[in-house]
Amino acid sequence: MKAVEVAGTVNEQGQLSIDQPLAVTQASRVRVIILFTEDRDVQDEDELDPAIVGFQQGWQDAMTGNTIPVTQLWDRLNAD
């Protein structure tokens, strides 16, 4: 099973609309977990702490395989 995190909106009719298309190669059934923002939470993702946004992006990259081997990272550090 593969996990993907996206933001979206639920309208008054209870219909979910996500903010961006999913990168899928074929139609398939999915399981959806909805996390509602509470009043005391941040309402707009743009207002989130940059560290949280960075972690979320890193998690998304890891989940989708968008990573760089550690050996390449060391090569870049040693080149400087």
Order of alpha helices (4+ residues) and beta strands (2+ residues): beta-beta-alpha-alpha
